[in-house]
Amino acid sequence: MTKSQPLSLNWDEGVSIIIPTFQRPEGIKISLGSVLTQSVKDRAVEIIVADNDPKGSAKETVTSFMKTSPFPIHYVHIPEPGVSNARNGAMAHAKGRFIIFLDDDMEALDDWIENLIATSLKFDAGIVFGPAIAKMPNPNDPRNPYMEPFFSRIANRKKEGIMHETLGTGGCLLDLKHCDMPSPVFDTSLNETGGEDDVLFDHLRRTGSKVAWSPEAKAWEHVPAKRATEDYIRTRNFAFGQGPTHLQALKGIKGIPGVLRFMTTGFIQLCMYAPVYLLLKATKHPAYIKYLARSARGLGKIFWWDSLSPKLYGSAILKTDPAPVAE
């Protein structure tokens, strides 16, 4: 582990690790702790914790980590709730060339940072993803093998290299040298619904950023018990399904063929998966949860407009849930 950072290190080649947090005291301890054990050679490193709780509930925990951290930790309070607000607020303080995001329900494994950077440099990639592997809250739940893929973020390839798909922000690296960043970086109109990362990645790809996969840059995704439920699986996958159709709609007239294509795909998926879901649910087979999720994604592709988007983050959560799920 790096014990200290020489003052001569150049921030032009530095690393800014961003951890947004929202009322998750135990999660932020795990996430921060996993970053502090990373080995980072010859690069300036900083950690930015963006506390999106209006009450600033993470400050005490983050301050305690500052005392023993080998890297500078910056606590940034962003009181206006919203997933985009939290990430944008952190980005405004970042000094590094490499921006790495870690969610407050994630735990970085050994050499996570080094592997992400190595892949970015090897392929001149502006966007790099590593595996986020789900850890379910109840190891005895028979539905786990069918739920885990929906919480994990793993590319459909085994080897390191350029790919064409994009995943989620948590566990992602951005090399600003190869990214034409929009302003604001994350679309604030999506503060409550999510999907802001899809919009960003779509913009970066259209403006020339390459996307790469780093299979050794692994992290755990600790799934809260309140997310391992039918309601959350249904709601979240409906929102996932809306994403690709909504991206096409943002293109205006040019996006109409794409909108129709995804709506048709959603209709086919719904017809395929909904009967299987109903049958498995009736027979109490745990695989029903898989087909519930796929049916919900198909439905989301059909009913993609903003007025039907689930409110999963920010102010909407605070209004309905005294102990909201972290972003």
N, C-alpha and C positions, 0 to 999 in steps of 0.2 A: 504494500500500500504506500502511496506517496504521502510522506509525512509533512511536507511543506512545499510551497511553490516559489521558485526563484523569481525575484522581481523582474528579471530580464526577459521572461517569457513574453512572446508576442501575441496579443489578442487577435491579430489578423489570422492566426491559426488556432485560436482558442476554442473552447467548448463551453457552451451554456446549456445546462440541464434544467429543464422547466418541469416543475411538478405542481399542477393546479390541485387545490384541495377544497373540499366543501363538506364541513362537519363530519370528518372521518378521523377522529383522534388516533385510533389504533392503526389505521391504514397508513397515515402519513409517517408514523414511526417506522413501519416496515419499509416503505418506499425510500425514505431518507437513509435509513440504515444500510440498505442494499447498495445505494450509490456511494456511500462513504467507504466501502470496502473495495471499490474498484481500483485497479491499477491503470494509471494514465501516464504515459511517458512523454516528457518534453512538450507538454502543452499546458497552457493556462486553462484552468477549469473553474467554473463558478456554478453554484446551484441557486436557482430562483424558485422559491415557493410562493405561489400566488394563492392567497387565502381569499376565497370567494364568499365566505360566510360574512354577512353584514356585521356580526358581532366580533369578528376577528378571533375565532375560537382556537385557531392553530398557533397563535403567536407564542404562547408559553412553550409549547412542545418544540417549535422550530428554534426558539432562543436557546433552549437547553442543548440542542444538537450543535449550535454554533461554538460552544465551548471546547469541543473535542474534534471538530471536523478538520480534516486535512485540506479541505477546499473552502473558499469563502462561501457562505450561505447568506442570501439576501431574502429577507421576508418582505413581501409586497402585499399590502392589504387592498383588495379590489372589492369594495362593499356592495357595488351594484351587481346582483346575482345574474349569472348567465355564462354558459360555457364559452362563448366567444369572448365575452368581456374578460374572463379570467386569463385566457391564453394571450389575448392582445395586450393586456396589462403586463404580463410577464415579458412578452416580446419587446415591449418598449424599454425594458431594463437590460436586455441581453446584449453582451459585448462580443460574443464569439462568432467565428465563421460557421461553426457547426452548432446547430440547435437540435437538442435531443429532448424528446418529450417522454415523461414517465407519469402514468396516472397514479392517483393515491390509493388504488387497489392493486397495484402491481409491485413486483419484487424483481429487481434486476439480478441476473445470475453472473457468475464469474466472467470477466473480460467482455462484458456487454458493450461498454463504450468503445473499447479498442476494436472489437469486431465490426461494429457499425461504421466507424471511421475508415477502417481498412477497406471495407467493401466500397464505400463511397469513393475513395481515392483510386481504387483499382479500376473502377468502371466509369469514372467521371460522372457519377450519379448525383443528381440534386436531391433525390428522395430515396431513402433506404429503410426497409422494413426488416425486423427480425421476428421470430416466433413469440407470440404471447400465448402461453399454455394454461388453460383453465384449471384451477383447483376448486373443486366443488365443496360447499359447506358441510354437506352430510355424506360421508363416504359410503354409507349403506343405502343410499337412495338408488333403487333399481333403474331410475331414469337417467342416471349420470352419463352412461355411454352415449346417450342420445342428446343430452343437453350440452355436453362439453364442447362439441364443434361449434355451437352457436355463441359461446363465450370466448373460445380461443380465436386467435387471428393468425392463421398459418397459410402461407402461399401454396398454390397448387404446383409446387416444384420442390425438389430435394436439394439441388445443387445451387451454389452461389452464382449469381449472374443477373443480367438484365431481365426484367419481366414487364408485363403490360398491365397487370392488375394493381390496384391500390388497396390498402387495408386501413386500419384506424390510426389515429394520431398517437395513442399510447404505444411506446416502443419504437417510434419513428424518428429518423434523423433527417434534417434538412441541411444541405450544404449551400449556404447563401451565395457562394461563388457561382453556383450553377442554378440559381433560382431567381426568377424575375418576380419578386414578391409584390402582391397587390397591397393596397392601403384602403381600409384596414386589412390586416393579414387574414383574419377570420371574420366572416360575414355576421354582423351583429343582428341582422334580422332573424338569424337562426339560433339566438340565445336560448330559447326555451325548447325548441324541437330537436336540436342537433342536426347533423348533416353538414356542418360548417367545414369539416375536414374534407368531405367529398368535393365541395365547391373549390376549396383551395387546391387540392390535388389535381382536379380537372383543369384549373387555370394554369398550374405549373406545367402540366404535361403539354397543354396547347401552346405554351410559350417556350417549349424546348427542353424542359427538364427530363432527364432519364430517370427511370425507376429501377432499383436493384433490390435483390433479396439476399439477406445475410443470415444463413441458417444457424450459425453458431452464436448469434446475438440473442440469446434466449432470456425470457422473463416469465415469471409466474403471474397469472391473472387470478387474484383471490376473489372468488364470486361470493358476494354477501348472500345470506340466507333469504333476504326479501326479494332477491332477483331470481332465485331458483324456484319460480312459481309459474303456474299456467298463465296467470294474468300478465306477468312481466314478459314472458316468452312471446305471448300473442301481441302485446302492444309494441314491444321493441322490434319484432320482426316485421310488423306492419310498417313501422317507420323505416326500417331498412329497405323494404320493398318500394316505398315511395321515392327513395333517393335517386335511382337512375332515371325514372320518368321525369322527376322534377328537374334534374340537370338538363335534360333535353328541352323541357319547357322554357328554361331560362334563355335558350338561344333564340326565342321568338319564332318567326316564320320558318327559319332554317331548321328548327328543332322539331317541327310537326311530324316528319317521317319517323323520327326517333321516338317521339311520344306514342305514336300509333303502334310502333313495333313493340315497345315495352308493355303497353296496355294489352296487346294481343298475347304476348308471352305470359303476362300475369293471368289472363283468362285461362290459358292452357294449363298453367301450373295449378290454378285453383281447381279446375275440373279433374286434374290428375290426383292431387294430394288430399283434397277435402274428403272424398269417399273413404280413402284409406284411413285418414284420421278418425272419422266417425266409427269405422269398423273396429279399429284397434282400441279406441276409447271404450266402446261398448263391451269389448272382451277383456278390458283392464290390462292390456299389454303395454308395458312401459314405453315401447317405441312410439306410442301415440303422440308423445311430445314433439318428436322429430317432424311428424307430418302436420301437427298443429302449426309449428313454426313456418314450414314451407307453404302451407295454405295462407297464412297471414302475410307472407312476403308477396305471394301472388296477388292477394287482395290489395295490398299497398300499391303495387304497380298499376292497378286499375283505378283506384281512388287516391290519386297522388296529390291533389291540390291542398294548398296551405290550410284552408279552413278545417280540414280533416286530419291535420298532422298532430299526433299526440304531443302534449306538453310534458317533457321529461326532465327539464332542467330549469335552473334559475328561479325567477319570481313565481312561476306557476307551481313549482314544487313547494316553495315556502308557504304558499297560500293554502295548500291542501295537506301537508305532511309535516308534523313537528320534528321529525327526524329523517330528513330526506336522504335518498341514495346519493352517494358521491358522484361527481361528474368524472 
